[in-house]
């Protein structure tokens, strides 16, 4: 699910056709769902495994490309700071 949603998110950023956007997102939603269904039917996974994996995979697959696409006005959203014995890494949305 993560790979399908990340691919769809990246592809639709470059495609300017609303028809292709629907086709790409339709495939991204259907392929992992069908794969999960087949895994459940073959008794390799429980339904809760499929639902949780789909939800987490879809969230990660959509969020990571979205975070990389966000534009900032010159200031870096990523900060790295050393305080005493600790190293802090921050990201501002």
C-alpha positions in Angstrom: 0.0 0.0 0.0 2.8 2.4 0.8 4.5 1.9 -2.6 1.2 2.2 -4.5 0.2 5.4 -2.7 3.7 6.9 -2.9 3.8 6.1 -6.6 0.3 7.6 -7.2 1.1 10.7 -5.2 4.3 11.2 -7.2 2.8 10.5 -10.6 -0.2 12.8 -10.2 2.2 15.6 -9.3 3.6 15.4 -12.8 0.4 14.5 -14.8 -1.9 17.4 -15.6 -4.9 15.3 -16.7 -7.8 14.8 -14.3 -8.7 11.6 -16.2 -5.3 10.1 -15.6 -5.3 11.2 -12.0 -8.5 9.2 -11.4 -7.0 6.1 -13.2 -3.7 6.4 -11.2 -5.4 6.8 -7.8 -8.0 4.1 -8.7 -5.1 1.6 -9.4 -3.3 2.7 -6.2 -6.4 2.1 -4.1 -7.4 -1.2 -5.8 -4.1 -3.1 -6.2 -3.2 -3.2 -2.4 -6.8 -3.9 -1.4 -7.0 -6.8 -3.9 -3.7 -8.1 -2.8 -4.8 -8.0 0.8 -8.1 -9.8 -0.1 -6.1 -12.6 -1.8 -3.8 -12.9 1.3 -6.9 -13.2 3.5 -8.6 -15.7 1.2 -5.4 -17.9 1.2 -5.4 -17.7 5.0 -2.0 -16.0 5.1 -3.3 -13.0 7.1 -6.2 -12.1 9.4 -8.6 -9.3 8.2 -7.3 -7.0 11.0 -3.8 -7.5 9.6 -5.0 -6.4 6.2 -6.9 -3.4 7.5 -4.1 -2.2 9.7 -1.4 -2.7 7.0 -3.5 -0.9 4.4 -4.2 2.0 6.7 -0.6 2.4 7.8 0.8 1.8 4.3 -1.6 4.3 2.7 -0.8 6.9 5.3 3.0 6.5 5.0 2.8 6.3 1.2 0.8 9.6 1.0 2.6 11.5 3.8 6.3 11.0 2.7 5.9 12.4 -0.8 3.7 15.2 0.6 6.4 16.2 3.1 9.0 16.3 0.3 6.8 18.4 -1.9 6.1 21.2 0.6 7.7 24.5 -0.5 9.2 26.9 2.1 10.2 30.5 1.7 13.9 30.2 2.0 14.0 29.0 5.6 14.9 25.3 6.1 12.1 23.4 7.8 14.7 21.0 9.2 16.7 22.1 12.3 19.6 20.3 13.9 20.8 21.4 17.3 23.2 20.2 19.9 22.5 20.9 23.6 24.8 19.4 26.1 24.9 15.6 25.5 21.8 15.6 23.3 21.3 16.0 19.6 17.9 17.5 18.6 16.4 17.1 15.1 13.2 19.1 14.4 10.9 19.5 11.4 8.5 22.5 11.2 5.4 22.1 9.1 
